[in-house]
Amino acid sequence: MQTYQAIKKRYSCRKFIKKSIPKDLIEKLVDAGRLAPTARNIQPWEFVVITEEDKLKEIASIVETGRFIGEASCCIAVFCKDTKYYLEDGSAATENILILATDLGLGSCWVAGDKKPYSEQIRDILGVPQEFKLVSLIALGYPAEEKPFLEKRRLNELIHWEKF
Ligand SMILES: Cc1cc2nc3c(=O)[nH]c(=O)nc-3n(C[C@H](O)[C@H](O)[C@H](O)COP(=O)(O)O)c2cc1C
C-alpha cells in the first residue's frame, strides 16, 4: 500500500474480531515505532506488548476511554523516559505504529496515556520503572467495523501559504 493510502485509510477502530496477530507482525509494528523521529535522537521509548486476554481485560477495566482494549488482540503501551520532548517522541512512535497497522490490514486505536489518572496504575501493572511516562495505549486487532464517516476539516480551509 502507498503511504498516502494508508494515511487516508487509517481510522480509530474500536471493534475487533477474535483473531490473534502473528508475533512477527507485532514486531514489525514496534520496529516502525522505534524508527520514528525523536528529538536529539534520544529515543526515550520502550514498548510493552500485551496479548494475554486477562491483562488486556485488566487494562480495559482501568481505562474508561478504552474499554474496547478488552476485546483487542493486542495492546502496545508506549512509554517514554521523562525527557524534554518525551510526548512528541512517543506520539511520533505511536503514529508510525498506527499507519503501519493500517498497511498490514489491522485496526487500531490510539488511547490516551499521558496526563491520565490511570497512567501510573498502568505503569505499575506492567512493571515499568517509575522514570517512564505512559504516552499511549494502542489497541490492535483485525477490524470488525468499517471506517465510520467522520467530518474532517478540508485542506483549503487550513492551508496557509507563506502567511496565515
Ligand atoms: C492523543 C490522543 C488520544 C486519544 N485518546 C483516545 C481514547 O482515550 N479513547 C478513544 O476511543 N480514542 C482516543 N483517541 C482517538 C480519537 O478519538 C480519534 O483519533 C478521533 O476521534 C478521530 O477519529 P479517527 O482516528 O477515526 O480519524 C485519541 C487520539 C489521540 C490523538
The ligand as a Tripos MOL2 file, in Angstrom:
@<TRIPOS>MOLECULE
LIG
   31    33     1     0     0
SMALL
NO_CHARGES

@<TRIPOS>ATOM
      1 C1         -3.7940   11.9570   21.8960 C.3       1 LIG1
      2 C2         -4.9800   11.1140   21.5120 C.ar      1 LIG1
      3 C3         -5.7070   10.4840   22.4990 C.ar      1 LIG1
      4 C4         -6.7970    9.6760   22.1630 C.ar      1 LIG1
      5 N1         -7.4490    9.0170   23.1590 N.ar      1 LIG1
      6 C5         -8.4780    8.2200   22.8510 C.ar      1 LIG1
      7 C6         -9.1110    7.4770   23.8800 C.ar      1 LIG1
      8 O1         -8.7240    7.5300   25.0550 O.2       1 LIG1
      9 N2        -10.1470    6.6770   23.5350 N.ar      1 LIG1
     10 C7        -10.5940    6.5720   22.2260 C.ar      1 LIG1
     11 O2        -11.5280    5.8290   21.9880 O.2       1 LIG1
     12 N3         -9.9940    7.2690   21.2220 N.ar      1 LIG1
     13 C8         -8.9550    8.0750   21.5100 C.ar      1 LIG1
     14 N4         -8.2970    8.7420   20.5080 N.ar      1 LIG1
     15 C9         -8.7520    8.6090   19.1090 C.3       1 LIG1
     16 C10        -9.5440    9.8270   18.6630 C.3       1 LIG1
     17 O3        -10.7870    9.8450   19.3130 O.3       1 LIG1
     18 C11        -9.7010    9.7850   17.1190 C.3       1 LIG1
     19 O4         -8.4270    9.8290   16.5320 O.3       1 LIG1
     20 C12       -10.5420   10.9320   16.5810 C.3       1 LIG1
     21 O5        -11.8710   10.8410   17.0310 O.3       1 LIG1
     22 C13       -10.5470   10.9730   15.0620 C.3       1 LIG1
     23 O6        -11.0230    9.7540   14.5290 O.3       1 LIG1
     24 P1        -10.1600    8.8860   13.5400 P.3       1 LIG1
     25 O7         -8.9170    8.4340   14.2910 O.co2     1 LIG1
     26 O8        -11.0380    7.7330   13.1580 O.co2     1 LIG1
     27 O9         -9.7720    9.7490   12.3780 O.co2     1 LIG1
     28 C14        -7.1960    9.5450   20.8060 C.ar      1 LIG1
     29 C15        -6.4440   10.1680   19.8200 C.ar      1 LIG1
     30 C16        -5.3410   10.9350   20.1590 C.ar      1 LIG1
     31 C17        -4.5140   11.5660   19.0640 C.3       1 LIG1
@<TRIPOS>BOND
     1     1     2 1
     2     2     3 ar
     3     2    30 ar
     4     3     4 ar
     5     4     5 ar
     6     4    28 ar
     7     5     6 ar
     8     6     7 ar
     9     6    13 1
    10     7     8 2
    11     7     9 ar
    12     9    10 ar
    13    10    11 2
    14    10    12 ar
    15    12    13 ar
    16    13    14 ar
    17    14    15 1
    18    14    28 ar
    19    15    16 1
    20    16    17 1
    21    16    18 1
    22    18    19 1
    23    18    20 1
    24    20    21 1
    25    20    22 1
    26    22    23 1
    27    23    24 1
    28    24    25 2
    29    24    26 1
    30    24    27 1
    31    28    29 ar
    32    29    30 ar
    33    30    31 1
@<TRIPOS>SUBSTRUCTURE
     1 LIG1         1 GROUP 0 **** ****
